[in-house]
Structure formats: structure tokens, C-alpha cells
Amino acid sequence: MIPPGRLAVNRGHRTGSGRLPADYLVAVLRGLGNGSFQRPVGYTADGGPSAVAITDLNAHPDIVTGNPGPDDAYVMRGEGTGRFAPAAS
């Protein structure tokens, strides 16, 4: 179980091909602290991310995606409210 306020990352795919679709969304599910989650909130990460990480770039948790293209990454900056700004490359 992930305690409230903590974040975890996992990636997967919605097709049987083993590849992520181009319209892949990063879904954030905030834990309620009782083993359940709030409804997912999706953030678009164009390019079909091949890696997703959470790090601290601005004093709040931020989402960074690595995409298959060379030097192709997106950052969704945390707003400190559990929400993230739209992806910027």
C-alpha cells in the first residue's frame, strides 16, 4: 500500500502488441490512504512514452516521460495540489 501523499509509477499498454499507442495518457491515481484510489486523471504525453518517472524539479512532484524519439521527453510540472500542468517538451 502506498501511504497518502506518496507517489508510485507504473507503465503499461492498452494493446496486445507490446507497444504503447501514440495517444498514450499518463494516468495519475491519488491514494486515499485506505487501500483505494481516487478516480484517475489523465495527462497527454504525445509520442507514446517508453518510460515514466516522478521527480522533484520545482519543490513539488513532477512527471517526466521519455519517448522513443531522440531527445524526446515531456515534463508535467506538479502544481502542489495533486494536479500537473500540461506536458511541455
A tleap script that builds the chain and sets N, CA, C and O, in Angstrom:
source leaprc.protein.ff14SB
mol = sequence {
  NMET ILE PRO PRO GLY ARG LEU ALA VAL ASN
  ARG GLY HIE ARG THR GLY SER GLY ARG LEU
  PRO ALA ASP TYR LEU VAL ALA VAL LEU ARG
  GLY LEU GLY ASN GLY SER PHE GLN ARG PRO
  VAL GLY TYR THR ALA ASP GLY GLY PRO SER
  ALA VAL ALA ILE THR ASP LEU ASN ALA HIE
  PRO ASP ILE VAL THR GLY ASN PRO GLY PRO
  ASP ASP ALA TYR VAL MET ARG GLY GLU GLY
  THR GLY ARG PHE ALA PRO ALA ALA CSER
}
set mol.1.N position { 0.847 -1.179 0.000 }
set mol.1.CA position { 0.000 0.000 0.000 }
set mol.1.C position { 0.885 1.231 0.000 }
set mol.1.O position { 1.908 1.274 0.683 }
set mol.2.N position { 0.485 2.231 -0.768 }
set mol.2.CA position { 1.214 3.498 -0.846 }
set mol.2.C position { 0.538 4.480 0.109 }
set mol.2.O position { -0.658 4.740 -0.022 }
set mol.3.N position { 1.292 5.032 1.074 }
set mol.3.CA position { 0.683 5.974 2.020 }
set mol.3.C position { 0.191 7.232 1.321 }
set mol.3.O position { 0.673 7.554 0.235 }
set mol.4.N position { -0.776 7.966 1.928 }
set mol.4.CA position { -1.254 9.213 1.335 }
set mol.4.C position { -0.090 10.162 1.100 }
set mol.4.O position { 0.827 10.245 1.918 }
set mol.5.N position { -0.128 10.869 -0.006 }
set mol.5.CA position { 0.915 11.826 -0.320 }
set mol.5.C position { 2.122 11.212 -1.003 }
set mol.5.O position { 3.008 11.943 -1.447 }
set mol.6.N position { 2.185 9.888 -1.100 }
set mol.6.CA position { 3.299 9.227 -1.775 }
set mol.6.C position { 2.886 8.900 -3.198 }
set mol.6.O position { 1.700 8.764 -3.499 }
set mol.7.N position { 3.872 8.777 -4.067 }
set mol.7.CA position { 3.599 8.500 -5.466 }
set mol.7.C position { 4.328 7.253 -5.914 }
set mol.7.O position { 5.411 6.952 -5.413 }
set mol.8.N position { 3.754 6.533 -6.840 }
set mol.8.CA position { 4.398 5.380 -7.458 }
set mol.8.C position { 4.155 5.472 -8.954 }
set mol.8.O position { 3.209 6.120 -9.401 }
set mol.9.N position { 5.013 4.822 -9.721 }
set mol.9.CA position { 4.922 4.881 -11.174 }
set mol.9.C position { 4.848 3.475 -11.734 }
set mol.9.O position { 5.550 2.570 -11.284 }
set mol.10.N position { 3.995 3.312 -12.714 }
set mol.10.CA position { 3.957 2.074 -13.473 }
set mol.10.C position { 3.533 2.442 -14.880 }
set mol.10.O position { 2.798 3.408 -15.083 }
set mol.11.N position { 3.995 1.676 -15.845 }
set mol.11.CA position { 3.578 1.941 -17.213 }
set mol.11.C position { 3.061 0.647 -17.806 }
set mol.11.O position { 3.456 -0.443 -17.393 }
set mol.12.N position { 2.189 0.777 -18.763 }
set mol.12.CA position { 1.632 -0.392 -19.413 }
set mol.12.C position { 1.119 -0.006 -20.774 }
set mol.12.O position { 1.324 1.119 -21.232 }
set mol.13.N position { 0.461 -0.927 -21.413 }
set mol.13.CA position { -0.080 -0.616 -22.731 }
set mol.13.C position { -1.509 -1.111 -22.833 }
set mol.13.O position { -1.935 -2.011 -22.109 }
set mol.14.N position { -2.242 -0.491 -23.761 }
set mol.14.CA position { -3.654 -0.824 -23.931 }
set mol.14.C position { -3.889 -1.741 -25.113 }
set mol.14.O position { -5.036 -2.061 -25.424 }
set mol.15.N position { -2.835 -2.169 -25.774 }
set mol.15.CA position { -2.999 -3.056 -26.919 }
set mol.15.C position { -2.207 -4.328 -26.668 }
set mol.15.O position { -1.359 -4.363 -25.777 }
set mol.16.N position { -2.467 -5.354 -27.429 }
set mol.16.CA position { -1.749 -6.607 -27.279 }
set mol.16.C position { -0.436 -6.639 -28.031 }
set mol.16.O position { 0.234 -7.672 -28.048 }
set mol.17.N position { -0.046 -5.531 -28.658 }
set mol.17.CA position { 1.150 -5.505 -29.491 }
set mol.17.C position { 2.440 -5.374 -28.692 }
set mol.17.O position { 3.524 -5.598 -29.232 }
set mol.18.N position { 2.342 -5.018 -27.422 }
set mol.18.CA position { 3.543 -4.765 -26.641 }
set mol.18.C position { 4.060 -3.350 -26.801 }
set mol.18.O position { 5.030 -2.969 -26.146 }
set mol.19.N position { 3.429 -2.564 -27.663 }
set mol.19.CA position { 3.823 -1.165 -27.880 }
set mol.19.C position { 2.753 -0.248 -27.304 }
set mol.19.O position { 1.568 -0.581 -27.302 }
set mol.20.N position { 3.182 0.904 -26.818 }
set mol.20.CA position { 2.221 1.882 -26.313 }
set mol.20.C position { 1.612 2.637 -27.483 }
set mol.20.O position { 2.335 3.002 -28.410 }
set mol.21.N position { 0.301 2.884 -27.472 }
set mol.21.CA position { -0.309 3.648 -28.556 }
set mol.21.C position { 0.166 5.094 -28.547 }
set mol.21.O position { 0.562 5.614 -27.504 }
set mol.22.N position { 0.127 5.742 -29.705 }
set mol.22.CA position { 0.633 7.114 -29.843 }
set mol.22.C position { -0.139 8.104 -28.994 }
set mol.22.O position { 0.403 9.140 -28.609 }
set mol.23.N position { -1.395 7.806 -28.696 }
set mol.23.CA position { -2.208 8.747 -27.907 }
set mol.23.C position { -2.162 8.401 -26.422 }
set mol.23.O position { -3.118 8.654 -25.690 }
set mol.24.N position { -1.074 7.834 -25.993 }
set mol.24.CA position { -0.951 7.364 -24.616 }
set mol.24.C position { -1.143 8.499 -23.616 }
set mol.24.O position { -0.630 9.603 -23.797 }
set mol.25.N position { -1.882 8.203 -22.574 }
set mol.25.CA position { -2.069 9.137 -21.474 }
set mol.25.C position { -1.315 8.636 -20.253 }
set mol.25.O position { -1.222 7.432 -20.017 }
set mol.26.N position { -0.784 9.563 -19.488 }
set mol.26.CA position { -0.235 9.237 -18.183 }
set mol.26.C position { -1.384 9.429 -17.206 }
set mol.26.O position { -1.905 10.536 -17.068 }
set mol.27.N position { -1.782 8.361 -16.530 }
set mol.27.CA position { -2.895 8.429 -15.589 }
set mol.27.C position { -2.354 8.537 -14.170 }
set mol.27.O position { -1.467 7.780 -13.776 }
set mol.28.N position { -2.887 9.467 -13.419 }
set mol.28.CA position { -2.495 9.671 -12.030 }
set mol.28.C position { -3.671 9.273 -11.152 }
set mol.28.O position { -4.776 9.797 -11.294 }
set mol.29.N position { -3.416 8.337 -10.242 }
set mol.29.CA position { -4.435 7.899 -9.283 }
set mol.29.C position { -3.907 8.218 -7.892 }
set mol.29.O position { -2.944 7.602 -7.437 }
set mol.30.N position { -4.517 9.155 -7.230 }
set mol.30.CA position { -4.083 9.535 -5.882 }
set mol.30.C position { -4.654 8.559 -4.866 }
set mol.30.O position { -5.844 8.245 -4.885 }
set mol.31.N position { -3.783 8.083 -3.978 }
set mol.31.CA position { -4.212 7.164 -2.933 }
set mol.31.C position { -5.031 7.866 -1.868 }
set mol.31.O position { -4.766 9.021 -1.537 }
set mol.32.N position { -6.022 7.175 -1.330 }
set mol.32.CA position { -6.865 7.720 -0.266 }
set mol.32.C position { -6.380 7.310 1.127 }
set mol.32.O position { -6.913 7.763 2.140 }
set mol.33.N position { -5.352 6.437 1.161 }
set mol.33.CA position { -4.816 6.014 2.445 }
set mol.33.C position { -5.513 4.819 3.054 }
set mol.33.O position { -5.143 4.370 4.139 }
set mol.34.N position { -6.520 4.297 2.368 }
set mol.34.CA position { -7.251 3.145 2.887 }
set mol.34.C position { -7.185 1.955 1.929 }
set mol.34.O position { -8.000 1.036 2.013 }
set mol.35.N position { -6.211 1.978 1.020 }
set mol.35.CA position { -6.067 0.912 0.037 }
set mol.35.C position { -6.837 1.149 -1.243 }
set mol.35.O position { -6.803 0.316 -2.148 }
set mol.36.N position { -7.534 2.274 -1.336 }
set mol.36.CA position { -8.269 2.595 -2.558 }
set mol.36.C position { -7.731 3.903 -3.140 }
set mol.36.O position { -6.917 4.591 -2.523 }
set mol.37.N position { -8.205 4.223 -4.336 }
set mol.37.CA position { -7.703 5.381 -5.059 }
set mol.37.C position { -8.834 6.276 -5.512 }
set mol.37.O position { -9.977 5.841 -5.654 }
set mol.38.N position { -8.495 7.550 -5.739 }
set mol.38.CA position { -9.428 8.457 -6.392 }
set mol.38.C position { -9.526 8.056 -7.859 }
set mol.38.O position { -8.729 7.255 -8.347 }
set mol.39.N position { -10.500 8.612 -8.551 }
set mol.39.CA position { -10.628 8.348 -9.985 }
set mol.39.C position { -9.379 8.850 -10.700 }
set mol.39.O position { -8.802 9.859 -10.296 }
set mol.40.N position { -8.950 8.153 -11.769 }
set mol.40.CA position { -7.749 8.581 -12.472 }
set mol.40.C position { -7.936 9.905 -13.198 }
set mol.40.O position { -9.018 10.213 -13.696 }
set mol.41.N position { -6.868 10.673 -13.247 }
set mol.41.CA position { -6.806 11.904 -14.025 }
set mol.41.C position { -5.748 11.667 -15.090 }
set mol.41.O position { -4.614 11.316 -14.764 }
set mol.42.N position { -6.100 11.855 -16.365 }
set mol.42.CA position { -5.177 11.584 -17.459 }
set mol.42.C position { -4.490 12.844 -17.952 }
set mol.42.O position { -5.100 13.910 -18.039 }
set mol.43.N position { -3.215 12.706 -18.272 }
set mol.43.CA position { -2.412 13.788 -18.830 }
set mol.43.C position { -1.795 13.281 -20.125 }
set mol.43.O position { -1.180 12.215 -20.137 }
set mol.44.N position { -1.950 14.025 -21.212 }
set mol.44.CA position { -1.437 13.607 -22.506 }
set mol.44.C position { 0.078 13.752 -22.551 }
set mol.44.O position { 0.642 14.780 -22.176 }
set mol.45.N position { 0.710 12.687 -23.021 }
set mol.45.CA position { 2.162 12.686 -23.238 }
set mol.45.C position { 2.385 12.188 -24.658 }
set mol.45.O position { 2.586 10.993 -24.876 }
set mol.46.N position { 2.351 13.095 -25.617 }
set mol.46.CA position { 2.480 12.725 -27.023 }
set mol.46.C position { 3.748 11.931 -27.265 }
set mol.46.O position { 4.735 12.078 -26.543 }
set mol.47.N position { 3.714 11.100 -28.273 }
set mol.47.CA position { 4.891 10.345 -28.659 }
set mol.47.C position { 4.941 8.949 -28.088 }
set mol.47.O position { 5.883 8.209 -28.374 }
set mol.48.N position { 3.958 8.557 -27.285 }
set mol.48.CA position { 3.953 7.212 -26.722 }
set mol.48.C position { 5.124 6.979 -25.796 }
set mol.48.O position { 6.099 6.345 -26.199 }
set mol.49.N position { 5.065 7.466 -24.576 }
set mol.49.CA position { 6.203 7.357 -23.669 }
set mol.49.C position { 6.673 5.920 -23.484 }
set mol.49.O position { 5.866 5.000 -23.350 }
set mol.50.N position { 7.977 5.745 -23.477 }
set mol.50.CA position { 8.549 4.427 -23.212 }
set mol.50.C position { 9.038 4.324 -21.778 }
set mol.50.O position { 9.392 3.240 -21.314 }
set mol.51.N position { 9.059 5.453 -21.075 }
set mol.51.CA position { 9.453 5.471 -19.664 }
set mol.51.C position { 8.723 6.611 -18.969 }
set mol.51.O position { 8.483 7.660 -19.565 }
set mol.52.N position { 8.376 6.401 -17.719 }
set mol.52.CA position { 7.721 7.426 -16.903 }
set mol.52.C position { 8.414 7.457 -15.555 }
set mol.52.O position { 8.692 6.414 -14.964 }
set mol.53.N position { 8.694 8.672 -15.069 }
set mol.53.CA position { 9.337 8.811 -13.762 }
set mol.53.C position { 8.708 9.987 -13.027 }
set mol.53.O position { 8.174 10.913 -13.637 }
set mol.54.N position { 8.784 9.927 -11.720 }
set mol.54.CA position { 8.376 11.057 -10.885 }
set mol.54.C position { 9.623 11.573 -10.203 }
set mol.54.O position { 10.390 10.812 -9.613 }
set mol.55.N position { 9.814 12.872 -10.291 }
set mol.55.CA position { 10.976 13.505 -9.674 }
set mol.55.C position { 10.562 14.882 -9.178 }
set mol.55.O position { 9.431 15.309 -9.410 }
set mol.56.N position { 11.450 15.567 -8.507 }
set mol.56.CA position { 11.161 16.890 -7.951 }
set mol.56.C position { 11.999 17.920 -8.685 }
set mol.56.O position { 13.203 18.035 -8.452 }
set mol.57.N position { 11.354 18.674 -9.578 }
set mol.57.CA position { 12.048 19.724 -10.325 }
set mol.57.C position { 11.699 21.120 -9.815 }
set mol.57.O position { 12.396 22.084 -10.132 }
set mol.58.N position { 10.620 21.238 -9.021 }
set mol.58.CA position { 10.160 22.570 -8.615 }
set mol.58.C position { 9.518 22.576 -7.228 }
set mol.58.O position { 8.563 23.317 -6.992 }
set mol.59.N position { 10.027 21.768 -6.323 }
set mol.59.CA position { 9.522 21.676 -4.944 }
set mol.59.C position { 8.203 20.909 -4.845 }
set mol.59.O position { 7.618 20.830 -3.765 }
set mol.60.N position { 7.733 20.353 -5.941 }
set mol.60.CA position { 6.546 19.502 -5.961 }
set mol.60.C position { 6.858 18.302 -6.847 }
set mol.60.O position { 7.701 18.417 -7.737 }
set mol.61.N position { 6.213 17.158 -6.641 }
set mol.61.CA position { 6.450 16.021 -7.542 }
set mol.61.C position { 6.072 16.394 -8.982 }
set mol.61.O position { 5.015 16.972 -9.231 }
set mol.62.N position { 6.951 16.052 -9.912 }
set mol.62.CA position { 6.739 16.304 -11.326 }
set mol.62.C position { 6.808 14.971 -12.072 }
set mol.62.O position { 7.486 14.044 -11.630 }
set mol.63.N position { 6.110 14.877 -13.198 }
set mol.63.CA position { 6.145 13.675 -14.029 }
set mol.63.C position { 7.020 13.968 -15.243 }
set mol.63.O position { 6.859 14.993 -15.906 }
set mol.64.N position { 7.950 13.053 -15.527 }
set mol.64.CA position { 8.813 13.165 -16.697 }
set mol.64.C position { 8.624 11.893 -17.518 }
set mol.64.O position { 8.692 10.786 -16.985 }
set mol.65.N position { 8.386 12.059 -18.824 }
set mol.65.CA position { 8.264 10.898 -19.699 }
set mol.65.C position { 9.395 10.908 -20.711 }
set mol.65.O position { 9.759 11.958 -21.240 }
set mol.66.N position { 9.944 9.741 -20.974 }
set mol.66.CA position { 10.916 9.564 -22.044 }
set mol.66.C position { 10.207 8.908 -23.206 }
set mol.66.O position { 9.538 7.890 -23.030 }
set mol.67.N position { 10.343 9.472 -24.386 }
set mol.67.CA position { 9.650 8.989 -25.561 }
set mol.67.C position { 10.645 8.351 -26.527 }
set mol.67.O position { 11.844 8.608 -26.418 }
set mol.68.N position { 10.183 7.529 -27.468 }
set mol.68.CA position { 11.093 6.776 -28.329 }
set mol.68.C position { 12.005 7.615 -29.213 }
set mol.68.O position { 13.088 7.153 -29.574 }
set mol.69.N position { 11.608 8.826 -29.572 }
set mol.69.CA position { 12.434 9.641 -30.463 }
set mol.69.C position { 13.685 10.159 -29.767 }
set mol.69.O position { 13.740 10.211 -28.538 }
set mol.70.N position { 14.691 10.541 -30.553 }
set mol.70.CA position { 15.917 11.087 -29.956 }
set mol.70.C position { 15.625 12.405 -29.240 }
set mol.70.O position { 14.920 13.268 -29.764 }
set mol.71.N position { 16.163 12.544 -28.067 }
set mol.71.CA position { 15.991 13.765 -27.266 }
set mol.71.C position { 14.524 14.153 -27.121 }
set mol.71.O position { 14.194 15.339 -27.143 }
set mol.72.N position { 13.646 13.175 -26.975 }
set mol.72.CA position { 12.214 13.420 -26.900 }
set mol.72.C position { 11.707 13.079 -25.505 }
set mol.72.O position { 11.606 11.910 -25.134 }
set mol.73.N position { 11.392 14.109 -24.746 }
set mol.73.CA position { 10.884 13.926 -23.387 }
set mol.73.C position { 9.854 15.015 -23.103 }
set mol.73.O position { 9.870 16.090 -23.703 }
set mol.74.N position { 8.968 14.705 -22.179 }
set mol.74.CA position { 7.972 15.675 -21.744 }
set mol.74.C position { 8.026 15.790 -20.225 }
set mol.74.O position { 8.320 14.824 -19.521 }
set mol.75.N position { 7.734 16.997 -19.736 }
set mol.75.CA position { 7.677 17.254 -18.298 }
set mol.75.C position { 6.306 17.807 -17.981 }
set mol.75.O position { 5.836 18.741 -18.631 }
set mol.76.N position { 5.661 17.224 -16.970 }
set mol.76.CA position { 4.402 17.737 -16.443 }
set mol.76.C position { 4.694 18.204 -15.026 }
set mol.76.O position { 4.824 17.395 -14.107 }
set mol.77.N position { 4.793 19.497 -14.862 }
set mol.77.CA position { 5.187 20.064 -13.560 }
set mol.77.C position { 4.036 19.966 -12.560 }
set mol.77.O position { 2.888 20.302 -12.854 }
set mol.78.N position { 4.393 19.493 -11.372 }
set mol.78.CA position { 3.417 19.415 -10.300 }
set mol.78.C position { 3.015 20.795 -9.830 }
set mol.78.O position { 3.850 21.692 -9.720 }
set mol.79.N position { 1.729 20.963 -9.552 }
set mol.79.CA position { 1.216 22.258 -9.102 }
set mol.79.C position { 1.098 22.343 -7.592 }
set mol.79.O position { 0.681 23.372 -7.059 }
set mol.80.N position { 1.463 21.264 -6.890 }
set mol.80.CA position { 1.390 21.272 -5.436 }
set mol.80.C position { 0.007 20.964 -4.899 }
set mol.80.O position { -0.213 21.021 -3.689 }
set mol.81.N position { -0.925 20.639 -5.777 }
set mol.81.CA position { -2.299 20.346 -5.394 }
set mol.81.C position { -2.691 18.912 -5.723 }
set mol.81.O position { -3.839 18.514 -5.527 }
set mol.82.N position { -1.722 18.134 -6.229 }
set mol.82.CA position { -2.028 16.794 -6.718 }
set mol.82.C position { -2.330 16.786 -8.197 }
set mol.82.O position { -2.561 15.726 -8.777 }
set mol.83.N position { -2.333 17.937 -8.809 }
set mol.83.CA position { -2.553 18.065 -10.247 }
set mol.83.C position { -1.239 18.475 -10.920 }
set mol.83.O position { -0.304 18.948 -10.274 }
set mol.84.N position { -1.205 18.277 -12.244 }
set mol.84.CA position { 0.001 18.570 -13.005 }
set mol.84.C position { -0.332 19.471 -14.176 }
set mol.84.O position { -1.415 19.380 -14.753 }
set mol.85.N position { 0.607 20.347 -14.528 }
set mol.85.CA position { 0.447 21.233 -15.682 }
set mol.85.C position { 0.521 20.393 -16.953 }
set mol.85.O position { 1.068 19.290 -16.927 }
set mol.86.N position { -0.022 20.895 -18.073 }
set mol.86.CA position { 0.094 20.163 -19.326 }
set mol.86.C position { 1.551 19.901 -19.683 }
set mol.86.O position { 2.451 20.645 -19.292 }
set mol.87.N position { 1.758 18.824 -20.437 }
set mol.87.CA position { 3.111 18.407 -20.817 }
set mol.87.C position { 3.797 19.464 -21.665 }
set mol.87.O position { 3.194 20.056 -22.559 }
set mol.88.N position { 5.065 19.686 -21.367 }
set mol.88.CA position { 5.915 20.574 -22.166 }
set mol.88.C position { 7.159 19.793 -22.548 }
set mol.88.O position { 7.716 19.059 -21.732 }
set mol.89.N position { 7.591 19.954 -23.790 }
set mol.89.CA position { 8.775 19.219 -24.228 }
set mol.89.C position { 10.029 20.044 -24.063 }
set mol.89.O position { 11.122 19.577 -24.384 }
savepdb mol mol.pdb
quit
